Amino acid sequence: MKQQFSLLPKIAALSIAAAFAAPAMAQTAGSNIVNLGWFHLAPQDSSETLRVNSPIQTTLPGSGASVGNADTLGVAFTHFFTDNFAVTTDVGIPPTFKLTGTGTLASAGELGKAKQWSPAIIAKWYFGDGTSKFRPFVGAGVSYVWYSDVELTSQFQGALASRFSSGATTSGKSTADLSSSLAPVLNVGATYNFDQNWSLGFSVAYIPLKTKADITTTLPTGTQFKSSTSLTLNPIVTFLSVGYKF
């Protein structure tokens, strides 16, 4: 009996050691993981010359625009169908992008701003197995992109009114619409699992993205000018996040 009691502490110690040595079952088939973190969007941008479509057809030579970086809070939900294959849905608070004039529009400074909505669905392949602490992955998917709260600055509206009225006025009113589109998403990253539930994730995505801007300028006389341009954004999106498995 004394010998049995003397073995109990040894058995308990071995059990505890085995528990710490066992790999965490962090990302296995059926796992659901929510990640909360920070999106940084860095457009690799370019723009076409502003074209006037009506009532005349011409261009504004040398005109261009540049899109600045943006940051926002993001949420990702991932479901593992197998130990290696998963699908992630990415959403976030829509970031605000600011547009700055270049070339002959540089003197206008900031041209406008808009909020971008771009939820995405991405299929991912995770390397390693469900018990690995460090798991790199590759993925591909699609994002539907649209814009809201599109605003043009008073300086840009005045510059357009002056150009279209040959300098007679700067009090014209301009509004803009940005086209929506489906865009592919290419994604690479890695997850580090601290334990069975908590993890740290980092990923980089590239989104080939282009949008058309349609601008309507109304002069005090009531005459309307329709103009347009195309903006290539092609953002590189980084996502640093903390994940929880449930």
Rosetta blueprint (number, residue, H / E / L):
1 M L
2 K H
3 Q H
4 Q H
5 F H
6 S H
7 L H
8 L H
9 P H
10 K H
11 I H
12 A H
13 A H
14 L H
15 S H
16 I H
17 A H
18 A H
19 A H
20 F H
21 A H
22 A L
23 P L
24 A L
25 M L
26 A L
27 Q L
28 T L
29 A L
30 G L
31 S L
32 N E
33 I E
34 V E
35 N E
36 L E
37 G E
38 W E
39 F E
40 H E
41 L E
42 A E
43 P L
44 Q L
45 D L
46 S E
47 S E
48 E L
49 T L
50 L L
51 R E
52 V E
53 N E
54 S E
55 P L
56 I L
57 Q L
58 T E
59 T E
60 L L
61 P L
62 G L
63 S E
64 G E
65 A E
66 S E
67 V E
68 G L
69 N L
70 A E
71 D E
72 T E
73 L E
74 G E
75 V E
76 A E
77 F E
78 T E
79 H E
80 F E
81 F L
82 T L
83 D L
84 N L
85 F E
86 A E
87 V E
88 T E
89 T E
90 D E
91 V E
92 G E
93 I L
94 P L
95 P L
96 T E
97 F E
98 K E
99 L E
100 T E
101 G E
102 T E
103 G E
104 T L
105 L L
106 A H
107 S H
108 A H
109 G L
110 E E
111 L E
112 G E
113 K E
114 A E
115 K E
116 Q E
117 W E
118 S L
119 P L
120 A E
121 I E
122 I E
123 A E
124 K E
125 W E
126 Y E
127 F L
128 G L
129 D L
130 G L
131 T L
132 S L
133 K L
134 F E
135 R E
136 P E
137 F E
138 V E
139 G E
140 A E
141 G E
142 V E
143 S E
144 Y E
145 V E
146 W E
147 Y E
148 S E
149 D E
150 V E
151 E E
152 L E
153 T L
154 S H
155 Q H
156 F H
157 Q H
158 G H
159 A H
160 L H
161 A H
162 S H
163 R H
164 F H
165 S L
166 S L
167 G L
168 A L
169 T L
170 T L
171 S L
172 G L
173 K E
174 S E
175 T E
176 A E
177 D E
178 L E
179 S L
180 S L
181 S E
182 L E
183 A E
184 P E
185 V E
186 L E
187 N E
188 V E
189 G E
190 A E
191 T E
192 Y E
193 N E
194 F L
195 D L
196 Q L
197 N L
198 W E
199 S E
200 L E
201 G E
202 F E
203 S E
204 V E
205 A E
206 Y E
207 I L
208 P L
209 L L
210 K E
211 T E
212 K E
213 A E
214 D E
215 I E
216 T E
217 T E
218 T E
219 L L
220 P L
221 T L
222 G L
223 T L
224 Q E
225 F E
226 K E
227 S E
228 S E
229 T E
230 S E
231 L E
232 T E
233 L L
234 N L
235 P L
236 I E
237 V E
238 T E
239 F E
240 L E
241 S E
242 V E
243 G E
244 Y E
245 K E
246 F L
